[in-house]
Amino acid sequence: MNTHFLTVAVLPICVLAILAIALPLWITPRDTRSQRRLMISVGLSAFILLIIGAVFMAVLYAA
């Protein structure tokens, strides 16, 4: 198997997928019932994932 494909394509996608699941769970407080707080948490996690994805693209494009 081509290890370059694994490090360039598969690994970043797996990291982003894991972060997309875990980040909202980490950011959102467990005892909240506020829809506003939930909306802020989801928006913040989407922004963080966008930044991480952009960093991945920049690093992989430069390599």
SERO-4910 file (N, C-alpha, C, O; in steps of 0.05 Angstrom, whole numbers):
BEGIN
 pado doro    nc1    nc2    nc3   cac1   cac2   cac3    cc1    cc2    cc3    oc1    oc2    oc3
  Met    A     17    -24      0      0      0      0     18     25      0     39     25     12
  Asn    A      8     45    -13     23     70    -15     21     86     11     -1     96     17
  Thr    A     43     89     25     42    104     51     39    134     47     29    148     65
  His    A     48    144     24     44    173     19     15    180     17      7    201     28
  Phe    A     -1    163      5    -30    168      3    -43    168     31    -61    183     37
  Leu    A    -33    150     48    -44    148     75    -38    173     91    -55    183    106
  Thr    A    -14    183     89     -6    207    105    -18    232     93    -22    252    108
  Val    A    -22    233     67    -31    258     54    -62    260     53    -73    282     56
  Ala    A    -76    238     50   -105    239     47   -120    226     70   -138    239     81
  Val    A   -113    203     77   -129    188     97   -126    199    125   -145    202    140
  Leu    A   -101    204    133    -96    213    161   -109    240    167   -122    243    188
  Pro    A   -106    260    150   -120    286    156   -150    283    157   -163    296    173
  Ile    A   -162    267    139   -191    263    140   -199    249    165   -220    257    177
  Cys    A   -184    230    174   -191    216    199   -188    235    223   -205    234    241
  Val    A   -168    251    224   -164    271    246   -187    291    246   -198    296    267
  Leu    A   -195    301    223   -217    320    221   -243    307    229   -260    320    242
  Ala    A   -247    283    222   -272    269    229   -274    264    259   -295    268    271
  Ile    A   -252    256    271   -252    252    300   -256    278    315   -271    279    334
  Leu    A   -243    299    305   -247    326    318   -275    336    314   -286    349    331
  Ala    A   -287    330    291   -315    339    286   -334    326    305   -355    338    311
  Ile    A   -328    302    314   -345    289    333   -339    298    362   -357    303    377
  Ala    A   -313    300    368   -305    305    396   -306    334    404   -312    341    427
  Leu    A   -300    352    386   -298    381    393   -324    393    404   -323    406    424
  Pro    A   -347    388    391   -372    399    403   -378    387    431   -390    400    448
  Leu    A   -371    362    434   -375    349    461   -357    362    482   -365    364    505
  Trp    A   -333    369    475   -315    382    494   -323    411    499   -321    420    522
  Ile    A   -333    425    479   -339    454    483   -365    458    497   -367    476    514
  Thr    A   -385    442    491   -412    446    502   -413    436    531   -405    413    537
  Pro    A   -422    452    550   -424    443    578   -445    421    580   -465    421    565
  Arg    A   -441    402    597   -459    379    600   -486    387    611   -506    375    603
  Asp    A   -487    406    629   -513    413    643   -528    435    629   -546    447    642
  Thr    A   -521    442    605   -535    464    592   -561    456    578   -563    433    568
  Arg    A   -580    473    579   -606    469    565   -610    492    546   -632    495    534
  Ser    A   -591    510    544   -594    534    528   -588    528    499   -566    518    492
  Gln    A   -607    535    482   -603    532    453   -582    552    443   -567    546    424
  Arg    A   -581    575    456   -561    595    448   -533    585    454   -515    588    437
  Arg    A   -529    573    477   -502    562    484   -495    540    465   -471    537    457
  Leu    A   -514    523    458   -508    501    439   -501    512    412   -483    502    399
  Met    A   -515    533    403   -509    545    377   -481    557    376   -467    555    357
  Ile    A   -473    570    398   -447    582    400   -425    560    400   -405    563    387
  Ser    A   -430    538    414   -411    516    415   -407    503    388   -385    496    380
  Val    A   -429    498    373   -428    486    347   -414    505    327   -398    496    311
  Gly    A   -420    531    329   -407    550    311   -377    553    317   -361    555    298
  Leu    A   -370    553    342   -342    554    350   -327    529    341   -304    531    331
  Ser    A   -339    506    344   -325    481    335   -323    481    305   -303    471    294
  Ala    A   -343    491    290   -341    492    261   -318    511    253   -304    505    234
  Phe    A   -316    533    266   -294    552    260   -267    540    266   -248    543    250
  Ile    A   -264    526    288   -239    513    295   -232    492    274   -209    490    266
  Leu    A   -252    476    266   -247    456    246   -239    468    219   -223    457    204
  Leu    A   -251    491    212   -243    505    188   -214    514    189   -199    511    169
  Ile    A   -206    524    211   -178    533    214   -159    509    213   -138    510    200
  Ile    A   -166    488    227   -149    464    226   -147    452    198   -126    443    190
  Gly    A   -170    451    184   -170    442    156   -152    459    138   -139    449    121
  Ala    A   -153    485    142   -137    503    126   -107    499    132    -90    501    114
  Val    A   -101    494    157    -73    489    164    -64    463    152    -41    461    141
  Phe    A    -80    442    153    -74    417    139    -69    421    110    -49    411     99
  Met    A    -86    436     97    -83    441     68    -57    456     62    -43    450     43
  Ala    A    -51    476     78    -26    492     74     -1    474     78     18    476     62
  Val    A     -1    458     98     22    441    104     24    420     82     47    415     73
  Leu    A      3    407     74      4    386     54     10    397     27     23    384     10
  Tyr    A      1    421     21      7    434     -5     36    441     -7     48    440    -28
  Ala    A     48    450     16     76    458     16     94    433     14    117    436      6
  Ala    A     85    410     22    102    386     23    106    374     -5    120    354     -8
***
